[in-house]
Amino acid sequence: MRKKVVAFVPLKFHSQRLANKNILPLAGKPMCWYIFSQLIKCDYIDEIIAYCSDESIKKYIPDSITFLQRPANLDGDSVLGEQIYREFINTVDADIYILAHATSPLISYKSIENSLKKVLFEHYDSAFSVKEAKTFVWYNKKPINYSPEKVVRTQDLESVYLETSAFFVFEKEVFTKYNRRIGFSPYMCVLNNMEAVDIDTYEDYRLAEYYAENL
């Protein structure tokens, strides 16, 4: 029997850095509409859920999406993501969850579907989206991917991978047993620059506008 797959998108109207960012207009559609439009195209997903405390979000999302009202106390600025995920997982049972975010509106369904298939049909217990960087990287005042005594060409550098918030695919036990959204044998889905746009600031929003209007 095939495993049950549920995708969910946590949403709220209030946001600190960019007001109402989940519903800002983007090329004629509210921002949150985009992630749902891609999830709908994915094979193997049994249900897609908008997880929001305010049911008025329903007017901003496609009709085929399930709305699930979450506790309003999970809208606070100090609430951690894991608190929201735990509440959802305790409410909706599945074998595999896809956590996706509206603030990555340019993600392609192909990236999500390919990652889901890795978890469903291969040895991976989770998958997540990353952006590859070939550049000179320092952490805690130390270089981590090159030696200052021997500076190589940029194209010869070892890549580093930046975790994006676009999506996470994980088996239920990864979260319920280990409190992780990335497991112990994860697949990293490398996004292109457009897909990797994550909207936190007004400048991010303007970049997403440019991409969305010039696709």
C-alpha positions in Angstrom: 0.0 0.0 0.0 1.3 3.4 -1.0 2.2 5.8 1.8 -0.2 8.7 2.6 1.3 12.1 1.7 -0.1 15.3 3.0 1.3 18.8 2.1 0.6 21.8 4.3 1.4 25.5 4.1 1.3 27.5 7.3 -0.1 30.9 6.7 -0.8 34.1 8.7 -1.7 37.6 7.8 0.5 39.4 10.2 4.3 39.5 9.6 7.0 41.6 11.2 9.5 42.4 8.4 7.1 42.7 5.4 3.4 43.4 6.2 0.9 40.9 4.9 3.6 39.3 2.8 1.6 36.0 2.3 -1.1 37.8 0.3 0.9 40.6 -1.4 0.0 40.8 -5.1 2.5 39.1 -7.5 1.9 39.3 -11.2 -1.9 39.5 -10.7 -2.2 36.8 -8.0 -1.8 36.8 -4.2 1.6 35.4 -3.2 0.2 32.4 -1.4 -1.6 31.3 -4.5 1.6 30.3 -6.2 2.8 27.6 -3.9 -0.6 25.9 -4.0 -0.7 26.1 -7.8 2.5 24.1 -7.9 1.6 21.6 -5.2 -1.6 20.8 -7.1 0.5 19.7 -10.1 2.5 17.2 -8.1 1.8 13.5 -8.3 1.5 11.3 -5.2 0.1 14.1 -2.9 -3.1 12.9 -1.3 -4.2 16.2 0.3 -3.0 19.8 0.3 -3.9 22.0 3.3 -3.8 25.7 4.0 -3.1 25.9 7.7 -4.2 29.3 9.0 -6.1 30.7 12.0 -8.2 33.1 9.8 -10.6 31.4 7.4 -10.7 34.5 5.2 -7.4 33.1 3.7 -9.7 30.9 1.6 -10.4 33.7 -0.9 -6.7 33.9 -1.7 -6.1 30.2 -2.5 -7.4 27.8 -5.2 -10.8 26.2 -4.5 -9.4 22.7 -4.4 -7.2 23.3 -1.4 -8.4 22.1 2.0 -8.6 24.8 4.7 -7.7 23.8 8.3 -8.0 26.4 11.1 -5.1 26.4 13.4 -5.1 27.9 17.0 -4.8 31.6 17.0 -2.1 31.5 19.7 0.2 30.0 17.0 0.2 33.3 15.2 2.5 35.1 17.7 5.9 36.5 16.6 7.7 34.4 19.2 6.1 31.1 18.2 8.6 28.7 16.7 8.0 26.8 13.5 8.3 23.5 15.3 5.3 24.4 17.5 3.2 24.9 14.4 4.4 21.7 12.7 3.7 19.7 15.8 0.2 20.9 16.2 -0.5 20.1 12.5 1.0 16.6 12.7 -0.9 15.9 15.9 -4.1 16.9 14.1 -3.6 15.4 10.6 -2.2 11.9 10.2 0.1 11.0 7.3 3.1 8.8 6.5 5.0 11.6 4.8 4.5 15.4 5.1 5.5 18.2 2.8 6.0 21.4 4.6 5.9 24.3 2.0 6.0 28.1 2.4 4.2 30.8 0.5 7.2 33.0 0.7 8.9 30.9 -2.0 6.4 31.6 -4.7 8.7 30.8 -7.7 9.4 27.2 -6.8 8.6 24.6 -9.5 6.4 21.6 -8.9 9.0 19.5 -10.5 11.5 20.2 -7.7 8.9 19.3 -5.1 7.7 16.2 -6.9 11.2 14.9 -7.6 12.1 15.3 -3.9 8.9 13.6 -2.8 9.7 10.6 -5.1 13.2 10.4 -3.6 11.6 9.9 -0.2 8.8 7.6 -1.4 10.9 5.3 -3.6 14.5 5.6 -2.6 16.5 5.3 0.6 16.0 8.9 1.7 14.0 9.7 4.9 13.6 13.4 4.0 14.3 16.0 1.4 14.8 19.8 1.4 15.5 22.6 -0.9 18.9 24.3 -1.1 20.8 26.9 -3.1 24.3 26.0 -4.3 27.0 28.6 -3.8 30.5 28.5 -5.3 32.1 31.3 -3.4 34.6 32.0 -0.6 32.8 31.2 2.6 33.8 32.1 6.2 32.2 31.1 9.5 33.2 32.3 12.9 36.2 34.2 11.4 37.5 31.1 9.7 37.3 30.0 6.0 35.4 26.8 5.6 35.9 25.8 1.9 39.3 27.1 1.0 42.7 28.0 2.4 43.8 31.6 2.4 47.4 30.4 1.7 46.2 28.9 -1.5 43.4 30.7 -3.2 41.9 28.7 -6.0 39.8 29.7 -8.9 36.2 30.3 -7.9 35.0 27.5 -10.3 37.3 25.0 -8.4 36.0 25.8 -5.0 34.0 23.2 -3.1 30.4 24.1 -3.2 28.4 25.1 -0.1 24.7 24.7 0.1 22.3 27.2 1.7 19.1 25.8 3.1 16.1 27.6 1.8 12.6 27.6 3.3 10.8 26.6 0.1 9.9 23.0 1.1 10.8 20.1 3.4 9.6 16.5 2.8 9.9 14.2 5.7 8.7 10.9 7.1 6.4 11.3 10.1 8.8 9.6 12.5 11.6 12.0 11.6 9.6 14.7 13.3 7.6 12.8 16.0 10.6 10.8 17.2 13.5 13.1 16.6 11.9 16.6 16.4 13.5 17.2 13.0 12.2 18.3 9.6 15.4 17.1 8.0 16.2 13.5 8.8 19.4 11.5 8.9 19.6 10.5 5.2 18.3 13.6 3.4 18.1 14.4 -0.3 19.2 18.0 -1.1 17.2 19.5 -4.0 19.3 22.2 -5.6 17.2 25.1 -6.8 18.0 27.6 -9.5 18.3 31.3 -8.6 14.7 32.1 -9.5 13.2 29.2 -7.5 15.4 30.0 -4.5 14.0 33.5 -4.0 12.6 33.6 -0.5 10.6 36.7 0.5 11.4 38.2 3.8 12.1 41.8 2.9 10.7 44.4 0.4 13.8 43.9 -1.7 13.1 40.2 -1.9 9.5 41.0 -3.0 10.7 43.3 -5.7 13.0 40.6 -7.1 10.2 38.1 -7.1 8.0 40.6 -8.9 10.6 41.0 -11.6 10.8 37.2 -12.1 7.1 36.7 -12.0 6.4 39.4 -14.5 9.1 38.3 -16.9 8.7 34.6 -16.9 
